[in-house]
Amino acid sequence: MLQQQILQDKAVRNVLDTQQKDGWLLKGIHGYDSHEGAIRMLLEKESILKIGCLIKP
């Protein structure tokens, strides 16, 4: 299942493990090590896995 693939990904786990009590990810708003960067990585990871699932026989 796609959701399980995403949740088992090491990079995704690393980002999700940084979630604060208020829901924010990582430390800042903008930049590499930031909430913005984390959301972008999660969206790109999902897109890559979806494309991979569509291409596989």
N, CA, C, O and CB atoms as a CASP TS submission, in Angstrom:
PFRMAT TS
TARGET T0000
AUTHOR 0000-0000-0000
METHOD Language model
MODEL 1
PARENT N/A
ATOM      1  N   MET     1       0.841  -1.171   0.000  1.00  0.00           N
ATOM      2  CA  MET     1       0.000   0.000   0.000  1.00  0.00           C
ATOM      3  C   MET     1       0.894   1.245   0.000  1.00  0.00           C
ATOM      4  O   MET     1       1.918   1.281   0.683  1.00  0.00           O
ATOM      5  CB  MET     1      -0.961  -0.008   1.221  1.00  0.00           C
ATOM      6  N   LEU     2       0.505   2.250  -0.760  1.00  0.00           N
ATOM      7  CA  LEU     2       1.305   3.456  -0.929  1.00  0.00           C
ATOM      8  C   LEU     2       1.551   4.174   0.396  1.00  0.00           C
ATOM      9  O   LEU     2       2.669   4.623   0.652  1.00  0.00           O
ATOM     10  CB  LEU     2       0.626   4.395  -1.903  1.00  0.00           C
ATOM     11  N   GLN     3       0.539   4.289   1.233  1.00  0.00           N
ATOM     12  CA  GLN     3       0.697   4.979   2.507  1.00  0.00           C
ATOM     13  C   GLN     3       1.769   4.302   3.364  1.00  0.00           C
ATOM     14  O   GLN     3       2.576   4.983   3.997  1.00  0.00           O
ATOM     15  CB  GLN     3      -0.641   5.019   3.260  1.00  0.00           C
ATOM     16  N   GLN     4       1.782   2.985   3.388  1.00  0.00           N
ATOM     17  CA  GLN     4       2.783   2.260   4.170  1.00  0.00           C
ATOM     18  C   GLN     4       4.185   2.490   3.619  1.00  0.00           C
ATOM     19  O   GLN     4       5.131   2.639   4.393  1.00  0.00           O
ATOM     20  CB  GLN     4       2.466   0.764   4.185  1.00  0.00           C
ATOM     21  N   GLN     5       4.338   2.523   2.288  1.00  0.00           N
ATOM     22  CA  GLN     5       5.633   2.791   1.676  1.00  0.00           C
ATOM     23  C   GLN     5       6.135   4.160   2.112  1.00  0.00           C
ATOM     24  O   GLN     5       7.305   4.314   2.461  1.00  0.00           O
ATOM     25  CB  GLN     5       5.540   2.712   0.137  1.00  0.00           C
ATOM     26  N   ILE     6       5.260   5.143   2.094  1.00  0.00           N
ATOM     27  CA  ILE     6       5.643   6.505   2.467  1.00  0.00           C
ATOM     28  C   ILE     6       6.037   6.548   3.942  1.00  0.00           C
ATOM     29  O   ILE     6       7.071   7.124   4.282  1.00  0.00           O
ATOM     30  CB  ILE     6       4.485   7.500   2.185  1.00  0.00           C
ATOM     31  N   LEU     7       5.241   5.955   4.815  1.00  0.00           N
ATOM     32  CA  LEU     7       5.513   6.003   6.249  1.00  0.00           C
ATOM     33  C   LEU     7       6.746   5.206   6.653  1.00  0.00           C
ATOM     34  O   LEU     7       7.341   5.488   7.693  1.00  0.00           O
ATOM     35  CB  LEU     7       4.324   5.496   7.006  1.00  0.00           C
ATOM     36  N   GLN     8       7.141   4.225   5.860  1.00  0.00           N
ATOM     37  CA  GLN     8       8.316   3.420   6.168  1.00  0.00           C
ATOM     38  C   GLN     8       9.603   4.026   5.619  1.00  0.00           C
ATOM     39  O   GLN     8      10.694   3.574   5.966  1.00  0.00           O
ATOM     40  CB  GLN     8       8.139   2.030   5.620  1.00  0.00           C
ATOM     41  N   ASP     9       9.491   5.034   4.776  1.00  0.00           N
ATOM     42  CA  ASP     9      10.664   5.679   4.193  1.00  0.00           C
ATOM     43  C   ASP     9      11.474   6.373   5.296  1.00  0.00           C
ATOM     44  O   ASP     9      10.911   7.075   6.136  1.00  0.00           O
ATOM     45  CB  ASP     9      10.241   6.700   3.095  1.00  0.00           C
ATOM     46  N   LYS    10      12.791   6.173   5.290  1.00  0.00           N
ATOM     47  CA  LYS    10      13.651   6.720   6.346  1.00  0.00           C
ATOM     48  C   LYS    10      13.591   8.247   6.405  1.00  0.00           C
ATOM     49  O   LYS    10      13.511   8.814   7.495  1.00  0.00           O
ATOM     50  CB  LYS    10      15.094   6.271   6.129  1.00  0.00           C
ATOM     51  N   ALA    11      13.627   8.912   5.272  1.00  0.00           N
ATOM     52  CA  ALA    11      13.578  10.380   5.254  1.00  0.00           C
ATOM     53  C   ALA    11      12.248  10.889   5.793  1.00  0.00           C
ATOM     54  O   ALA    11      12.212  11.881   6.520  1.00  0.00           O
ATOM     55  CB  ALA    11      13.802  10.909   3.829  1.00  0.00           C
ATOM     56  N   VAL    12      11.175  10.229   5.447  1.00  0.00           N
ATOM     57  CA  VAL    12       9.850  10.612   5.940  1.00  0.00           C
ATOM     58  C   VAL    12       9.780  10.411   7.451  1.00  0.00           C
ATOM     59  O   VAL    12       9.283  11.281   8.166  1.00  0.00           O
ATOM     60  CB  VAL    12       8.739   9.793   5.232  1.00  0.00           C
ATOM     61  N   ARG    13      10.269   9.282   7.944  1.00  0.00           N
ATOM     62  CA  ARG    13      10.268   9.020   9.386  1.00  0.00           C
ATOM     63  C   ARG    13      11.079  10.084  10.131  1.00  0.00           C
ATOM     64  O   ARG    13      10.665  10.563  11.187  1.00  0.00           O
ATOM     65  CB  ARG    13      10.838   7.615   9.680  1.00  0.00           C
ATOM     66  N   ASN    14      12.236  10.449   9.572  1.00  0.00           N
ATOM     67  CA  ASN    14      13.070  11.464  10.212  1.00  0.00           C
ATOM     68  C   ASN    14      12.324  12.787  10.343  1.00  0.00           C
ATOM     69  O   ASN    14      12.407  13.448  11.379  1.00  0.00           O
ATOM     70  CB  ASN    14      14.363  11.667   9.419  1.00  0.00           C
ATOM     71  N   VAL    15      11.599  13.173   9.304  1.00  0.00           N
ATOM     72  CA  VAL    15      10.840  14.425   9.350  1.00  0.00           C
ATOM     73  C   VAL    15       9.677  14.307  10.332  1.00  0.00           C
ATOM     74  O   VAL    15       9.477  15.196  11.160  1.00  0.00           O
ATOM     75  CB  VAL    15      10.318  14.798   7.945  1.00  0.00           C
ATOM     76  N   LEU    16       8.920  13.233  10.250  1.00  0.00           N
ATOM     77  CA  LEU    16       7.766  13.075  11.134  1.00  0.00           C
ATOM     78  C   LEU    16       8.169  12.985  12.605  1.00  0.00           C
ATOM     79  O   LEU    16       7.405  13.382  13.485  1.00  0.00           O
ATOM     80  CB  LEU    16       6.983  11.837  10.744  1.00  0.00           C
ATOM     81  N   ASP    17       9.348  12.472  12.870  1.00  0.00           N
ATOM     82  CA  ASP    17       9.835  12.372  14.248  1.00  0.00           C
ATOM     83  C   ASP    17      10.172  13.736  14.847  1.00  0.00           C
ATOM     84  O   ASP    17      10.331  13.850  16.062  1.00  0.00           O
ATOM     85  CB  ASP    17      11.060  11.478  14.301  1.00  0.00           C
ATOM     86  N   THR    18      10.281  14.768  14.013  1.00  0.00           N
ATOM     87  CA  THR    18      10.599  16.113  14.506  1.00  0.00           C
ATOM     88  C   THR    18       9.352  16.918  14.835  1.00  0.00           C
ATOM     89  O   THR    18       9.456  18.064  15.272  1.00  0.00           O
ATOM     90  CB  THR    18      11.427  16.861  13.480  1.00  0.00           C
ATOM     91  N   GLN    19       8.183  16.341  14.634  1.00  0.00           N
ATOM     92  CA  GLN    19       6.948  17.104  14.836  1.00  0.00           C
ATOM     93  C   GLN    19       6.827  17.584  16.285  1.00  0.00           C
ATOM     94  O   GLN    19       6.966  16.812  17.233  1.00  0.00           O
ATOM     95  CB  GLN    19       5.724  16.250  14.458  1.00  0.00           C
ATOM     96  N   GLN    20       6.563  18.885  16.418  1.00  0.00           N
ATOM     97  CA  GLN    20       6.424  19.520  17.726  1.00  0.00           C
ATOM     98  C   GLN    20       4.995  19.319  18.254  1.00  0.00           C
ATOM     99  O   GLN    20       4.124  18.843  17.525  1.00  0.00           O
ATOM    100  CB  GLN    20       6.770  21.034  17.637  1.00  0.00           C
ATOM    101  N   LYS    21       4.762  19.677  19.497  1.00  0.00           N
ATOM    102  CA  LYS    21       3.428  19.555  20.089  1.00  0.00           C
ATOM    103  C   LYS    21       2.393  20.388  19.351  1.00  0.00           C
ATOM    104  O   LYS    21       1.215  20.034  19.312  1.00  0.00           O
ATOM    105  CB  LYS    21       3.464  19.965  21.545  1.00  0.00           C
ATOM    106  N   ASP    22       2.842  21.516  18.756  1.00  0.00           N
ATOM    107  CA  ASP    22       1.911  22.388  18.042  1.00  0.00           C
ATOM    108  C   ASP    22       1.700  21.956  16.583  1.00  0.00           C
ATOM    109  O   ASP    22       0.969  22.610  15.839  1.00  0.00           O
ATOM    110  CB  ASP    22       2.418  23.821  18.083  1.00  0.00           C
ATOM    111  N   GLY    23       2.345  20.848  16.179  1.00  0.00           N
ATOM    112  CA  GLY    23       2.159  20.326  14.834  1.00  0.00           C
ATOM    113  C   GLY    23       3.257  20.695  13.850  1.00  0.00           C
ATOM    114  O   GLY    23       3.353  20.086  12.784  1.00  0.00           O
ATOM    115  N   TRP    24       4.083  21.674  14.181  1.00  0.00           N
ATOM    116  CA  TRP    24       5.149  22.105  13.281  1.00  0.00           C
ATOM    117  C   TRP    24       6.222  21.039  13.159  1.00  0.00           C
ATOM    118  O   TRP    24       6.492  20.289  14.097  1.00  0.00           O
ATOM    119  CB  TRP    24       5.764  23.412  13.767  1.00  0.00           C
ATOM    120  N   LEU    25       6.832  20.992  11.971  1.00  0.00           N
ATOM    121  CA  LEU    25       7.927  20.070  11.702  1.00  0.00           C
ATOM    122  C   LEU    25       9.244  20.845  11.663  1.00  0.00           C
ATOM    123  O   LEU    25       9.299  21.967  11.160  1.00  0.00           O
ATOM    124  CB  LEU    25       7.694  19.310  10.368  1.00  0.00           C
ATOM    125  N   LEU    26      10.290  20.245  12.190  1.00  0.00           N
ATOM    126  CA  LEU    26      11.627  20.827  12.220  1.00  0.00           C
ATOM    127  C   LEU    26      11.642  22.132  13.007  1.00  0.00           C
ATOM    128  O   LEU    26      10.819  22.312  13.904  1.00  0.00           O
ATOM    129  CB  LEU    26      12.135  21.066  10.800  1.00  0.00           C
ATOM    130  N   LYS    27      12.584  23.072  12.685  1.00  0.00           N
ATOM    131  CA  LYS    27      12.789  24.225  13.564  1.00  0.00           C
ATOM    132  C   LYS    27      12.283  25.555  13.021  1.00  0.00           C
ATOM    133  O   LYS    27      11.671  26.321  13.765  1.00  0.00           O
ATOM    134  CB  LYS    27      14.223  24.354  13.858  1.00  0.00           C
ATOM    135  N   GLY    28      12.520  25.847  11.761  1.00  0.00           N
ATOM    136  CA  GLY    28      12.156  27.148  11.221  1.00  0.00           C
ATOM    137  C   GLY    28      10.998  27.078  10.249  1.00  0.00           C
ATOM    138  O   GLY    28      10.363  26.038  10.074  1.00  0.00           O
ATOM    139  N   ILE    29      10.740  28.226   9.614  1.00  0.00           N
ATOM    140  CA  ILE    29       9.652  28.287   8.640  1.00  0.00           C
ATOM    141  C   ILE    29      10.177  28.059   7.230  1.00  0.00           C
ATOM    142  O   ILE    29       9.596  27.284   6.471  1.00  0.00           O
ATOM    143  CB  ILE    29       8.929  29.639   8.723  1.00  0.00           C
ATOM    144  N   HIS    30      11.282  28.733   6.868  1.00  0.00           N
ATOM    145  CA  HIS    30      11.836  28.643   5.510  1.00  0.00           C
ATOM    146  C   HIS    30      13.238  28.049   5.546  1.00  0.00           C
ATOM    147  O   HIS    30      13.926  28.107   6.564  1.00  0.00           O
ATOM    148  CB  HIS    30      11.865  30.034   4.840  1.00  0.00           C
ATOM    149  N   GLY    31      13.648  27.477   4.419  1.00  0.00           N
ATOM    150  CA  GLY    31      15.000  26.942   4.297  1.00  0.00           C
ATOM    151  C   GLY    31      15.021  25.426   4.302  1.00  0.00           C
ATOM    152  O   GLY    31      13.979  24.772   4.333  1.00  0.00           O
ATOM    153  N   TYR    32      16.232  24.881   4.271  1.00  0.00           N
ATOM    154  CA  TYR    32      16.410  23.431   4.164  1.00  0.00           C
ATOM    155  C   TYR    32      15.854  22.700   5.393  1.00  0.00           C
ATOM    156  O   TYR    32      15.051  21.776   5.262  1.00  0.00           O
ATOM    157  CB  TYR    32      17.896  23.096   3.985  1.00  0.00           C
ATOM    158  N   ASP    33      16.282  23.116   6.570  1.00  0.00           N
ATOM    159  CA  ASP    33      15.891  22.451   7.812  1.00  0.00           C
ATOM    160  C   ASP    33      14.678  23.168   8.411  1.00  0.00           C
ATOM    161  O   ASP    33      14.756  23.727   9.505  1.00  0.00           O
ATOM    162  CB  ASP    33      17.076  22.426   8.827  1.00  0.00           C
ATOM    163  N   SER    34      13.561  23.146   7.682  1.00  0.00           N
ATOM    164  CA  SER    34      12.406  23.957   8.076  1.00  0.00           C
ATOM    165  C   SER    34      11.087  23.239   7.814  1.00  0.00           C
ATOM    166  O   SER    34      11.044  22.187   7.177  1.00  0.00           O
ATOM    167  CB  SER    34      12.422  25.284   7.335  1.00  0.00           C
ATOM    168  N   HIS    35      10.018  23.836   8.321  1.00  0.00           N
ATOM    169  CA  HIS    35       8.668  23.328   8.085  1.00  0.00           C
ATOM    170  C   HIS    35       8.379  23.309   6.581  1.00  0.00           C
ATOM    171  O   HIS    35       7.855  22.327   6.055  1.00  0.00           O
ATOM    172  CB  HIS    35       7.614  24.194   8.835  1.00  0.00           C
ATOM    173  N   GLU    36       8.722  24.392   5.904  1.00  0.00           N
ATOM    174  CA  GLU    36       8.504  24.483   4.458  1.00  0.00           C
ATOM    175  C   GLU    36       9.239  23.357   3.724  1.00  0.00           C
ATOM    176  O   GLU    36       8.663  22.699   2.858  1.00  0.00           O
ATOM    177  CB  GLU    36       8.969  25.856   3.930  1.00  0.00           C
ATOM    178  N   GLY    37      10.507  23.138   4.071  1.00  0.00           N
ATOM    179  CA  GLY    37      11.305  22.088   3.443  1.00  0.00           C
ATOM    180  C   GLY    37      10.748  20.700   3.726  1.00  0.00           C
ATOM    181  O   GLY    37      10.750  19.829   2.856  1.00  0.00           O
ATOM    182  N   ALA    38      10.271  20.502   4.951  1.00  0.00           N
ATOM    183  CA  ALA    38       9.717  19.198   5.325  1.00  0.00           C
ATOM    184  C   ALA    38       8.457  18.887   4.524  1.00  0.00           C
ATOM    185  O   ALA    38       8.301  17.779   4.012  1.00  0.00           O
ATOM    186  CB  ALA    38       9.407  19.159   6.828  1.00  0.00           C
ATOM    187  N   ILE    39       7.557  19.867   4.415  1.00  0.00           N
ATOM    188  CA  ILE    39       6.319  19.672   3.651  1.00  0.00           C
ATOM    189  C   ILE    39       6.640  19.396   2.187  1.00  0.00           C
ATOM    190  O   ILE    39       6.032  18.525   1.565  1.00  0.00           O
ATOM    191  CB  ILE    39       5.399  20.908   3.774  1.00  0.00           C
ATOM    192  N   ARG    40       7.598  20.143   1.640  1.00  0.00           N
ATOM    193  CA  ARG    40       7.981  19.941   0.235  1.00  0.00           C
ATOM    194  C   ARG    40       8.530  18.527   0.027  1.00  0.00           C
ATOM    195  O   ARG    40       8.166  17.861  -0.943  1.00  0.00           O
ATOM    196  CB  ARG    40       9.034  20.992  -0.199  1.00  0.00           C
ATOM    197  N   MET    41       9.397  18.068   0.922  1.00  0.00           N
ATOM    198  CA  MET    41       9.969  16.739   0.792  1.00  0.00           C
ATOM    199  C   MET    41       8.883  15.667   0.872  1.00  0.00           C
ATOM    200  O   MET    41       8.902  14.707   0.101  1.00  0.00           O
ATOM    201  CB  MET    41      11.023  16.507   1.874  1.00  0.00           C
ATOM    202  N   LEU    42       7.942  15.826   1.796  1.00  0.00           N
ATOM    203  CA  LEU    42       6.867  14.840   1.929  1.00  0.00           C
ATOM    204  C   LEU    42       5.997  14.798   0.675  1.00  0.00           C
ATOM    205  O   LEU    42       5.609  13.718   0.230  1.00  0.00           O
ATOM    206  CB  LEU    42       6.003  15.155   3.157  1.00  0.00           C
ATOM    207  N   LEU    43       5.691  15.952   0.107  1.00  0.00           N
ATOM    208  CA  LEU    43       4.887  15.990  -1.119  1.00  0.00           C
ATOM    209  C   LEU    43       5.632  15.373  -2.295  1.00  0.00           C
ATOM    210  O   LEU    43       5.043  14.637  -3.087  1.00  0.00           O
ATOM    211  CB  LEU    43       4.495  17.428  -1.453  1.00  0.00           C
ATOM    212  N   GLU    44       6.929  15.670  -2.415  1.00  0.00           N
ATOM    213  CA  GLU    44       7.721  15.097  -3.501  1.00  0.00           C
ATOM    214  C   GLU    44       7.858  13.591  -3.337  1.00  0.00           C
ATOM    215  O   GLU    44       7.785  12.851  -4.318  1.00  0.00           O
ATOM    216  CB  GLU    44       9.105  15.749  -3.557  1.00  0.00           C
ATOM    217  N   LYS    45       8.054  13.137  -2.118  1.00  0.00           N
ATOM    218  CA  LYS    45       8.188  11.700  -1.846  1.00  0.00           C
ATOM    219  C   LYS    45       6.902  10.970  -2.260  1.00  0.00           C
ATOM    220  O   LYS    45       6.958   9.912  -2.888  1.00  0.00           O
ATOM    221  CB  LYS    45       8.497  11.450  -0.335  1.00  0.00           C
ATOM    222  N   GLU    46       5.752  11.540  -1.905  1.00  0.00           N
ATOM    223  CA  GLU    46       4.473  10.936  -2.269  1.00  0.00           C
ATOM    224  C   GLU    46       4.336  10.860  -3.782  1.00  0.00           C
ATOM    225  O   GLU    46       3.909   9.837  -4.318  1.00  0.00           O
ATOM    226  CB  GLU    46       3.304  11.733  -1.666  1.00  0.00           C
ATOM    227  N   SER    47       4.698  11.945  -4.479  1.00  0.00           N
ATOM    228  CA  SER    47       4.584  11.973  -5.939  1.00  0.00           C
ATOM    229  C   SER    47       5.484  10.936  -6.586  1.00  0.00           C
ATOM    230  O   SER    47       5.076  10.253  -7.526  1.00  0.00           O
ATOM    231  CB  SER    47       4.926  13.357  -6.473  1.00  0.00           C
ATOM    232  N   ILE    48       6.701  10.816  -6.086  1.00  0.00           N
ATOM    233  CA  ILE    48       7.644   9.844  -6.641  1.00  0.00           C
ATOM    234  C   ILE    48       7.120   8.426  -6.446  1.00  0.00           C
ATOM    235  O   ILE    48       7.185   7.611  -7.367  1.00  0.00           O
ATOM    236  CB  ILE    48       9.032   9.996  -5.986  1.00  0.00           C
ATOM    237  N   LEU    49       6.606   8.127  -5.267  1.00  0.00           N
ATOM    238  CA  LEU    49       6.090   6.783  -5.010  1.00  0.00           C
ATOM    239  C   LEU    49       4.832   6.497  -5.835  1.00  0.00           C
ATOM    240  O   LEU    49       4.640   5.371  -6.294  1.00  0.00           O
ATOM    241  CB  LEU    49       5.788   6.611  -3.520  1.00  0.00           C
ATOM    242  N   LYS    50       3.977   7.503  -6.026  1.00  0.00           N
ATOM    243  CA  LYS    50       2.779   7.302  -6.838  1.00  0.00           C
ATOM    244  C   LYS    50       3.176   6.982  -8.269  1.00  0.00           C
ATOM    245  O   LYS    50       2.623   6.065  -8.876  1.00  0.00           O
ATOM    246  CB  LYS    50       1.868   8.548  -6.796  1.00  0.00           C
ATOM    247  N   ILE    51       4.126   7.726  -8.813  1.00  0.00           N
ATOM    248  CA  ILE    51       4.584   7.488 -10.187  1.00  0.00           C
ATOM    249  C   ILE    51       5.189   6.090 -10.290  1.00  0.00           C
ATOM    250  O   ILE    51       4.937   5.367 -11.254  1.00  0.00           O
ATOM    251  CB  ILE    51       5.622   8.565 -10.622  1.00  0.00           C
ATOM    252  N   GLY    52       5.990   5.714  -9.288  1.00  0.00           N
ATOM    253  CA  GLY    52       6.592   4.372  -9.271  1.00  0.00           C
ATOM    254  C   GLY    52       5.544   3.290  -9.257  1.00  0.00           C
ATOM    255  O   GLY    52       5.706   2.273  -9.932  1.00  0.00           O
ATOM    256  N   CYS    53       4.467   3.474  -8.505  1.00  0.00           N
ATOM    257  CA  CYS    53       3.393   2.481  -8.444  1.00  0.00           C
ATOM    258  C   CYS    53       2.659   2.377  -9.768  1.00  0.00           C
ATOM    259  O   CYS    53       2.196   1.301 -10.147  1.00  0.00           O
ATOM    260  CB  CYS    53       2.410   2.827  -7.333  1.00  0.00           C
ATOM    261  N   LEU    54       2.553   3.487 -10.464  1.00  0.00           N
ATOM    262  CA  LEU    54       1.865   3.475 -11.753  1.00  0.00           C
ATOM    263  C   LEU    54       2.698   2.823 -12.833  1.00  0.00           C
ATOM    264  O   LEU    54       2.153   2.222 -13.759  1.00  0.00           O
ATOM    265  CB  LEU    54       1.506   4.880 -12.169  1.00  0.00           C
ATOM    266  N   ILE    55       4.008   2.932 -12.728  1.00  0.00           N
ATOM    267  CA  ILE    55       4.897   2.410 -13.763  1.00  0.00           C
ATOM    268  C   ILE    55       5.124   0.913 -13.610  1.00  0.00           C
ATOM    269  O   ILE    55       5.296   0.211 -14.607  1.00  0.00           O
ATOM    270  CB  ILE    55       6.229   3.139 -13.727  1.00  0.00           C
ATOM    271  N   LYS    56       5.127   0.413 -12.380  1.00  0.00           N
ATOM    272  CA  LYS    56       5.386  -1.009 -12.145  1.00  0.00           C
ATOM    273  C   LYS    56       4.323  -1.886 -12.813  1.00  0.00           C
ATOM    274  O   LYS    56       3.144  -1.533 -12.825  1.00  0.00           O
ATOM    275  CB  LYS    56       5.433  -1.299 -10.638  1.00  0.00           C
ATOM    276  N   PRO    57       4.744  -3.036 -13.374  1.00  0.00           N
ATOM    277  CA  PRO    57       3.764  -3.924 -14.009  1.00  0.00           C
ATOM    278  C   PRO    57       2.830  -4.566 -13.012  1.00  0.00           C
ATOM    279  O   PRO    57       1.952  -5.338 -13.396  1.00  0.00           O
ATOM    280  CB  PRO    57       4.466  -4.997 -14.792  1.00  0.00           C
TER
END
